[in-house]
Amino acid sequence: MTAIERAFTNHRGRLQGLAYRMLGSRADAEDILQDAYLRVREANEAEIRNVDAYLVTVVTRLCLDQLKSARARREHYVGPWLPEPVIDVDSLSPDTAVEIADDLSFALMLTLERLSAAERAAFLLHDVFDTPFEEVASALGKSEVACRQLASRARKAVRSGRPAHSAPPDAHRALLSGFVEAMTTGEPERLKVLLAADVIAYADGGGVKIAALNPIRGADNVARFFTGLARKFRAHGATAGFAPTTLNGVPGFIVHINGALDQTLSIDTDGDRITAIYVVRNPEKLQGIEQALQHGTAQPA
């Protein structure tokens, strides 16, 4: 194994963390790393002055190419798009000390999705992965001044898009469990008291599984929607199992319907009420969860 191949292996988690944040898909991130490794093996080490910068540049450019086709696909995506839920967030760590480095929340990932590809890359490379702007400029093929401007715009969007308040894990978990308990009663008013007035619910079925085609907004609408679903499930004799776990770094549930993996469920909270609900049903995005369950690596929350 060459020195650059060893460096790639040593930094694999960091590089995968970058690719996941760029693409919102663990599966796509793994594909990117496979392509990157092939390029690394063919690289002329004598021409590489900074191995770390080279590896980041390769992965970043592959992600930018992937985003071009991904954005085209998402224009025709059926219903809301949500990132692929992940359990083992530690494996995607950028190894930096900044506050946002450990944030893989759906709220942040959706904010990143609204940025341009260049803004996302400049922000992630500099603010999350602690890459100097000189290297960011090289990776993006832009001037340092332009990259600073891209990162600044992205930083402002991220600050406005992240929840202003959060709850400790125990309080977060209690609200989530309360949501499930209230939902299964089929009583909207019992569920409504747990919801912020401007709560928003996203359900990603990807056109493969039945899901709401638009985000559901407001406590009344969200409460009626989820309690109505619970009543329909009971009317059809379906049984649901909710296994607590950690999804993208926060408490969540892996949900089985009649014994088969059906969805993941997670929330955002301001500390007192639920502000957002995320349901992922798209089977393609649940493959990583399925594999973790099969191999016994899905840890309870």
N, C-alpha and C positions, 0 to 999 in steps of 0.2 A: 504494500500500500504506500502510495506517495505521500509526501508531507501535506499536500493540499487536500488529498482524499481524507487523511486523518483529521485535518482541520474541519472539513465538511462534517465528518462523523461527530466530532466533538461539539460542533455548533448546530447540530441537526434540530434540536428542540427550539432553539432561538430562531432559526430560519423558518421552521414550520409555523412558529408563532407569528412571524411576520406575514407569511403567506395566508394564514387563516384570517388575520385581521384585514388583509387586503381583499380577500375573496369572499369571506363569510361562509366558507365551506371547508370542513376538515378533509373531505375526500378530494376536493380540488387542490388543496394545499399539499396533500401527499403526492398527487400527480405532478405538481410543480417541482417538488423536491426530487422526484425520480428524473425528470427532465434536467434539472440543475446538476444532478450527480453525473449524468452522461456528459454534460458540457465540462464539468470539472475534470473528469477523467481524460478528456481530450486537450485540456489546457496546457500551454507551455509555461511551466513554473518560472522559468528564467525571465519571462516577460512580466511577471506579476510582482509588483512592489509591495502591496499590502494585501495579504491573503484574506483577512476579514472583510475588507472593503470590497474585494473582488467577489466573494461569496454573496454578500448582500446585494451587490449590483446585479449579479446573475439572477437571483431570485426575484428581485424587484422588477427587472425588465420582463421576465417571464410572466409575472403577475399582471403587469400592465398590458401585455399582449392578450392574456386570458380575459382581462376585464373588457376589452373591446367586444369580444364575442359574447361575454356574459351579459353585458348591458343590452346587447341586441336581443338576447333570449329573454331578458327580464321585461322588455317592452311588451312581450306577448305572454308573460307569466299570468296564470289564472289565479286571481285573488291576491291578497297581500303576500309579499315576499318576506320571509324571516330567515335569519342565519341558521346554519346547521347547529343544533344544540350539542355541546360537548360536556363530558363529565370530568375528564382528567386535565383540568386547566393548568396544572403545574407543568405539564409536558410542553406547554406553549409559552412558557415564561421568557420574556426578553432579557432577564437577568439585569434589570436596572432598578434603581431605588425610587423612581418617580411614582407619584400616587397613582397615576393612570395606568401604570405598567401592568397591574394585576386586574384591571377592569376589562372583562370580556362580556359585560352585560349586554343584553339585547338592546337596551336603550342606546348604549354607545355604538354598537355594531350598526344599528339603523341610522344613527347620525353619520357614521363613516360612509354608509351606502349613499347618502345624499350628497356627498362631496364629489368633486371631479376626481378622476383617477390620479392626476398629478397632485392635487391637494391632499388626498388621502396618503399617498406615498411620502410626500414631503413631511407631513405631520407625524406619521408613524416612524419614519426613519429618524427624524431629529428628536421629537418630543418623547417617544416611547422607547426607541431602541438606541438613543443617545449617539446617533451618527453625526459627526461634524458636517456643517453645511457644505464644505468643500467636497466631501464624499457624496452627499445627497445630490449636489449639482452634477457630479460625474455619473451617478446612477441614472438620473433623469435626463441627462443631456441638456441641461438648462444652466443659466448663470446662477451664481450664489444669491444675487439680489432677487432674482425671480423665485428661487426656492424659499427664501426667507418670507417673501410675500405670500406664497402658496401656503406655507406652514402657519403664518399669522391668520390668514382667512379661515383655515381649517380649525385652528385653536379656538377662535371666537365661536364657530359653529358648534364645536364640541362642548364648550363651556355652557352655551345656551341650551344644548340638547340633553345634557346629563341632568338627572333629577337633582333638585336643590337640596333635598334631604333624603336620608336613608335610615333604615331601621337596623338595629343589631340583629344578628342571625336568629336568635331565639324569638324576637318579636316578629321578624319577617316570616319565620316558619309558622308561628301561631296564626298570623293573618292568612297565610296560604291554607293551612289546615281548616281554619274557620270558613274560608271560602268554599272548600270542598264539602264540608259538613252542611253548610247552608244551601249550597247548590242541590245536593242530593235530597233535601227535604221537598224541593219543588215549590218553595214559598219565596216569591220575589222580594217581599218586604224584609224577610230575614237576611237575605243576601245583600240587599241594598245598603244596609247600615254599615257594611264593611267597605263600601266603595266610595271613592272620591266623586264629587259631583261631575267632574269632567273626565272620569275614567274612560280609557279606550282599550278595546279588546281586539287582538289580531289573531286570525286563525289561518294557518298556511296548510292548505291541502294540495297545492301545486296542480290542481286540475285532475288529480288522481283520486283523492279522497274528498268526500263532501265536507265543505267548510264555507263559512261566510265569505262572500265574494268581495266585501268591503269591510274596512274596520268598523266596529260597532262603538258608538260614542254615547256617553252619558250613563249615569247610574241606573236610570229606569230601564233603558234599552238593554244594557248589559245584564242586569238582573233577570229581566224577562227572558232574554235569549238563553242564558245558561240553565235556569230552572226549567224552561221549556224543553231543552235538550234532555235533561235528567228525566222528565216525565215521559218523553218519547222512548228513551232507553228502557225504562221500567215497563212501559206498555208492551214492548216487544220482547220482554223477558230477558233482556241483556243484563249481564253482571259485569261490574267494573271493579278493578283492583287498582289501588293507588299506592305505589311504592315510593317512599320518600328517598330523595337523592340530592345531589348538588348539580345544578345545570348552569354552566357559564359562571360559576363562582358563587351562586346564590341558591337557597333552598328551592327545590322543585319536586315534581312528581313524574314518575314514569307510569303511564296509564295503560293497563291491559283491559281489553273488552272481550269477554268470553274466553279469557286465557291467552289472547293474542295481543302482541304489542300494537297499540293503536296511536298513541300520541305522547308528547311531553307537555307538561303544564308548568308555567312559572309566572311570576308577577314582579312588578315594581311597586314600591310603597314609599310614601312620604314619612313613614314612621307611625302614622295613625290610621291611614286608609290605603286601600289598594288604588294605585293610579294607572296601572297598565296590566294587561293580562296577555300572555303569549301562549298560543297553542300550536304545536307543530305536528301535523298529521302526514305530511308528504313522506311516503315510504322511503324515497331516496335519501332524505335527510335523517332518517331514523336508523340507517344501516349501521352507523358507528355505535349507537346505543344498543342495537341488537347484538353486535359483536361483543360489546362489553358485558352484556348479560350472559352470553354463551360462554365467555371465558372467565366469568366470575369477577370481573374487574369493576363492575358498577357498584360503587360504595354507597351505603345508605347515608342520608344527611345527618 
